[in-house]
Amino acid sequence: MEEDHEFMVTVGVHVSIAKSIDLAVDRAKEIGCDTFQIFSRNPRGWGFKDLAGEQVKAFRDKMKASGIRFPVDHMPYLPNLASPQGPHYRKSVDTLKAELHRSGQLGIPYLVTHLGHYHEEGKEGGHGGVIGAVAEAFSEVENEVMLLLETMADEKNSVGGTFEDIRLIMDGIGEPERVGVCFDTCHTFVAGYELRTPEGFGETMDRFDEIVGLRNLKVVHLNDAKGDLGSHLDRHEHIGMGQIGEEAFRHILKHPALARLPLVCETPVDDRRDDRGNILKVRELAGDAGAPATGKEREGGKNPPGFHSAREKRKASGPAKKRRS
């Protein structure tokens, strides 16, 4: 009998690498991930230790045995690729080089990066900083890892908050086989792109395809939003509990370009729902088999004892500004 894959999704969450990076695979498998995302190091510091050979082997062996696909690495928080030339910029570029190398060691196909914020040099200077940083990193690290530019919330002085920003940077880098896009539903919505209705979402995806190209979309950060449309508030919410809402995720998850991509939830962990609960909710809304996850999660929907989520509390942006049409 042929299996029906119409609404099968590849969904997971961001998991911790605490104690040893290979334990991320165990944690992901234990809560039912089909994919997962990690920080390969402390996301809030510059220093890091090189990956030991035994760690790399253990990670790769566990991935091979797990059946989990498309693991994703995420750049740490401190780098700002759009910053002006100086010590911070140099450390940011060095971090990008290191993460590309580490992802390659681990066999991780995708590295997601935020594009940063510009300073007195203006947005054009910010674009130039990102393009220069990536060009330098690619010239020194040659592997099969694809760098994914994340759609951002279009905060003040930010780079990557519009589809035009993403396209400009991709063209400036000029290596389409090494650069793709990570579509963050929360960021895109609060940046001013409608996702809540089938018509609005369809128009947004048509616009994305026209400017960026759906062929360049490789990973989705599937997050609801605490902020409203165009608020520029970068605060994630549980799937279906925010301003985007359940009905929106039903049609988002059935869009042919998104539904077959790795879907990574970067949602909170609190007394309303946890990581396992958000995975179940995504599968429910996508139409996958399995019991629905609602409100206070049903018995069995909690993370196992001793599980440590890597979820970081998201910071709110500054005052909301109106998006130009």
N, C-alpha and C positions, 0 to 999 in steps of 0.2 A: 504493500500500500504506500502510495507516495505521500510524504509528509507535507503538510500545509505550512509554508513559511511566510504567508501573507503579512502577518503582523509580528513575526519574531523580531525582537529588538536585541541589540547588544548593549547592555546597560551595566553601569557600576558606579563606584564612588571614589573619592580620594582617600587613600589608606595610609597608615603610619608605617614608617620604616624603623621604628624604635627597636633598639638592641641589635638588629642586623637587617640589612636591606632585603634579604631573601624572605624574611618573615612577612613582608608586604603581600607576597603571593599567598601565603597561608591565610592571612586575614581576609584578603579579597575572596578567596575560595570559601571560607567559612561563612561569610554573610551572603553568598550567592551571586557574586559579581561575574559577569561575562567579560568585562574589561575593568581597568582601574587606572588611577592616576597616582603618582607619588611626587614628592620632593626627594631628590636623591641625596639630600644633605639638609642641614639646618636652614630653613627658608629665611630666617631673620638674622643671619650673620654672614660675614664674608669668608671666614675661615672654614676649611673642610679637610678631611683626610682622604687620601687616594683610596679607591676601592681595592680591597685585597683580592687576590686571585681566587681564594676559596669562596669569598662572598659572591663574586661574579659567577663562578661555576654553580653555586647553590641556587642563585636566582634563575639562571638559564635552565638548569635541570628542573626546577620546580615549575617554571613556566611551561616547559615542554610537556610535563606530566599533568598539568592542571586543566588543560582544555580552554583556558582563558586566552582571549585574543586581544591584540592591539593595546598593550600597555602604553601609558603616556607618562612622560616626565614633564614637570613644570619648573620653569625658572624660579629661583628664589625671589623674595619681595624687594630686596634692597637695590638691585641694579636698575639704572635708568638710562636706557639706550638713547633717549632723546635729549639728554642733558648736554651742556656745552663741554668742550674739551677741557680736561682737568683731571685731578686725581679720581673723582667719583666716576667719571666716564671711563677712565682706563680700567678701573676695577670692574665696571659693568661689562666691558668688552672681554676682559679676562674670564669673568664668570660665564659668559656666553660660550666662549671657547671650551672651558672646562665641562660645561653641561652637555655640549654636543659630543665631546669625547666620552663622557660617562654614559650617556644614552647609548652610544655605539658599543661600548664595552658590554653593557647589559642586554643588548639586542632589542632595545626599545625603539620603535620606528618613528615616534613623534616626540618633539620637544616644543611645548607651548610657551610663548613669551608674551608678556605685556609690553607695550611699545614705549611707555613712559610719558613724561611731562617735559615740555620745553620751558626755557627761562627767557631771559631778555633777548635772546637771539631770534625769538618768534617761531611760529609754526614751521616755516620753511627751514629754519635751522634745526628744528627738532626732527623733521623728516630726514634731513641730511645726516644727522647724528645716527639715526636708526640704520639708514642705508649703509653708512660707512662702517658701523659696528658689525653688521651682518657680513658685509663684503670681506672685512678683515678676518672674521672668525672662519668663514668658508675657505679663505685662502690658506689657512693654517690647519684646519681640521677637515680632512676628506674622508667621509664615510657615507653610509646610506640613510642617516637620520634626516628626516624632513623637519624643518623649523616651521612652526605654525604661528602665524600672527593672530592674536586674539582680538575679536571685536570688543571695543571698550565702551564705557558709559558716557563718553563725551563730556567728561568733567572739565573744569576750567584748566586751560593750558595743556590738555591731554592730546596725545597722538593716538589715532586708531579708533576714534569715536564715530567716524563715518565710513561708509563703504568706499567713498572716493579716497580717503586717507589710506586705506588698506591697498587699494589698486595702485596708488602713486608709489607707495613703498615697494610693492612687489615689482613694479616696472623698473624702479631705480636699482633694485638688487640685480635683476636681470638673470636670475637662475631659476626658472619655473619648476625644474625637476627637484629643487631642494627647498622650495618655499610653498607653503599652503596656508590654509586659514582654519582657525578654531572659532566657531560661531557660538557665542555665549548668549543664551536667551534673555537672561536678566539684563546684561549690559546693553544688548541691542534694543530691548524694549524701553529702558529708561533713557537711552540715547535719542529716542523719538520715533522708532520704527514700530508700527502697529503689528501685533501678533495675535490679538484676542479674538478676532473674527476670521472666518475662513477667507473672506474677501480681502481684509486688510493684510493677513498673513501672506496670501497669494501675491498681493502687490509687492510686499516687502521682499519675498523670495524672487519675484521676477526682476525687481530692481537689483538685488544682490547678483543674480545671474548675469544681468546686462553689464554691471560695473566690474564685478570681481570674477564671476564665473563659478557656477556650481561645481564644475570639475575640480576646482581648487579647494573645495570644502572637504576636510578630512576628519574632523572631530567636532562634536557638539558638547559644550558645557550646558547641561540641562538644569536650569535653575529658575525658580519662580522669583518674583521681585517684591521687596517691601515698598519700593517707590512706584509712583504712577508713571504713565507714559510721558516721556520727555522730562522727567524730574532730575535726571543725572545722579540719582542716589544709588550708589553701588552697595546695596545690601541684599543678600540672597535670602530667600524664604523657601520653606518646604514646597514640594511640587503640589500645585493646586490650592495652596493656602495663601497665596499672595495676590498681587494686583493683576497678574497674567491669568491665573485661574485654571480650574480643572478642564472646563470645556475647551479652552484654548489648547491645552496640551493634548487633548484628544485629536484635534486636527493636525497639530504640529507633528505628533508621533506617527501620523499616517502619510506625511509628505514623503514621496518616494526618494527624494534626495537626502533627507535627514534620517529617515527610519532605519536605513541600512548602515549608518555610520556608528562608530563608537559613541555612546552617550554617557557622559560622566557627570554625575550629580555632585555639586559642591554646596550642598544644603546643610542647614544647622543640625545639630544633635541636641535634643532637649526632651522635656517630658511629654511633648506632643507627638514626636516621631523621631526615629533614629535612621541610620544609614540603611539598614535592612528594610525598614518601612518605606523609605523613598524608592528603593529598587522595586518593591512590590507594587507601589502606587504607579510607577512608570509602566510596569508590565500590565497592570489592570487597565490603564488608560489607552495603552497601545493595542489592547485586545488579546494579549497573550493569555494562555491558560494559567490558572492559579487563582487562589482566593484573593479578593480585594483587600487593600489596606486602607483603613478609614480611621480618622480622628486619633484617639488613643489606640495604638496598634493592638490588634488581636494577639492572643497568646501565641508565642513562637515568632513574633515579629520583632523582638528586641535583639540587640547585639549580644553575642555570647559573653559570659563572664570573662573579665580580663582583656577584652577587646578595647584598644585605645584608638579612637578616631583621630585623624590628622586635621580635622576641620578647624580652621582658624576663624576667629571672629572678624567679620568684614567691617571696615571702617566706613562711616557715612561720608559722602562728599560734602563740599561746601554748599552755599545757597544755590537752590535750583535756578537755572536760567532757561529762558524760553528758546526752544529749538527753531532755527530759521527754516522755513519751508523751502 
